[in-house]
Amino acid sequence: MQDFLLPLHSLLRWVAFADVFAAALLCAVALRTLPEWRPVHKITALMALIAMDLQLLVGGALWLKSPLVQVARANMGAAMKEPALRFFAVEHAAMMILALVAVHIGYARAKRAADGAAAHKAVAIGYGLAFLLLLAGIPWPFRGAVARPWLTM
């Protein structure tokens, strides 16, 4: 199962990362230049939300099946002292869940916004925060003990 989940999670990472960035940037620019909440803004924000939800589903299944995380869960006290175990068992999951929450809050506020400017602001802030959390929580190839390749196949 992990042979299928890890490459899928690795590929979806780029989709979610790009979608969140695009939605945050599009709405941040629109906040300054375009007061209308147009379909392109809604569709971009929705695509990012869907990509993040899919990434959570795949990541959650991977978290449950990963041998690395299973070792960490067997002895959490010892895992907290080991950077790679701590990162994948706790830090990565926590940051990604917080990023997902920020996206959902941003999207929900945009849907309920009174005008286009408020909708743009909600997405720009929520998705912008999510983007920062994604940057911090992804196991980039240059991150030392927790590093993963750009694309795992």
PyMOL commands that set and color helices and strands:
alter all, ss='L'
color gray80, all
select helices_A, chain A and resi 2-33+39-65+67-74+76-79+83-112+116-137+144-146
alter helices_A, ss='H'
color red, helices_A
deselect
rebuild
show_as cartoon
